Amino acid sequence: MIARRDHLELSGALDHLLDTGRLVSVLPGVYARAPVLELEVRIAAAMAWDPDAVLVGAAAAPAWFWPSLSCPTVGVALPRRAAIRRPGFAFSKRRIPAELVAEWSGVRMTVPALTALDLCDSLGGDAIDVALQTRAATLVQLRRALDLTRGRRGNRLRRELVDESRDQPWSPPERRLHRLLRAAGIAGWRGNVTVRGSGWTCRPDVAFDDVLLAIEVDGREHHDTRAAFERDRIRQNRLVLAGWTVLRFTPTMIDSDPEGVIATIRATLARLRA
C-alpha cells in the first residue's frame, strides 16, 4: 500500500507502475498491488487515504465481537470529506464523537457498542445480542452510545432493541421469547443468568429463580452439532438434579404457536407455585 502524497518524489515511477498494471488505484492517490479484493487491503487503503476515516458497521465488527461476519463492503465514516463512490466501499459524511472511536492495530473504528447499533439497520437486534454475549459491550455502553448520537435516523428502532436487551437475549429466538413473556405480563424471570451447582455453572436462556424453572430455546444454529447436543443434555441433567424443572422450545414453536408456548409456561408456573 502506498499513498502518493507521502512519496511525491516517486510520482513518475508510480504513474509507470499504474500504466503497466503493476499497481492499481484502490482510492484516489492510494495504490496497491493487484488484486485488491482482500478486506485487509481495502481497510488499509481507507486509513491511508484519510487519517480521520473511521471504519463502521460490518467493517468494524470482526475486530471486536463478530469475526465470522461477512463484509462485502467496507463502511467508512468521513468527518469532513464529501462521500465518494468506489467499488467495495460505502463512504458517508459523518462525525463520530471521539468517545465512540477506538484505534486497534493502527486502524480507527467505532467502539463495539456503536458498531452493534450501526448494524441494527441491516441485522436488527442480532449484533446487539452477539456484542452482549461476547461481553464486547454492555447495556450501559449501548445506552451511552445512543445518548452521544442523538438525532440519528433510525435511533428509535435502535433504542427499542436496546430496551428489549435488558434481559440479555443471546439470539433472535430468545429475543422473541422475551417479547412474548412481557406481552403476556409474565414477570419474575431473568435471561442468561448464572446458575451454580456443585462444581459446575450454566446459564439457562430464561430462569424463574423463585420456583427453579429454566426455559431453553433450541435454535438450530447453536444446537445442531454433536458437541452442542451432548452439552445440552449434560446441562439439563445437572439442572434437574439440582431441583430445576426444564422446559424446551424451538424457534418454530415460538413463532407458529406463541399462545401454546405461553400456556405451557403459565401452567408450569402454576403447578410449581401451588
Number of C-alpha atoms within 10 A of each C-alpha: 15 19 18 17 13 11 10 11 10 12 12 10 11 21 13 13 15 16 11 10 12 14 21 19 18 26 19 12 15 21 24 20 16 12 11 17 12 10 15 12 16 20 21 17 23 26 18 22 20 13 11 16 25 27 26 27 26 23 24 28 28 15 14 20 21 18 11 9 13 11 15 14 17 21 22 25 23 19 16 13 14 10 15 12 10 12 11 17 19 15 23 19 15 16 14 18 11 10 11 18 18 15 11 10 5 9 17 21 27 26 24 32 26 28 28 33 28 22 19 20 15 11 12 17 25 20 28 33 23 18 24 22 17 14 12 17 22 19 18 12 16 23 18 15 20 20 12 14 16 10 10 9 10 12 18 13 15 24 16 11 19 21 14 17 20 14 19 24 26 22 20 16 20 27 20 16 23 24 13 18 16 11 10 13 9 14 9 10 18 18 22 20 16 12 15 13 12 7 5 9 13 15 15 22 24 24 24 18 14 11 17 16 22 25 20 19 21 18 16 11 8 11 15 11 11 9 9 13 12 11 12 15 11 11 15 20 13 18 22 14 10 14 12 18 19 18 16 13 16 15 17 12 15 19 14 10 12 16 14 12 20 18 13 13 17 14 11 17 18 11 10 13 9 6
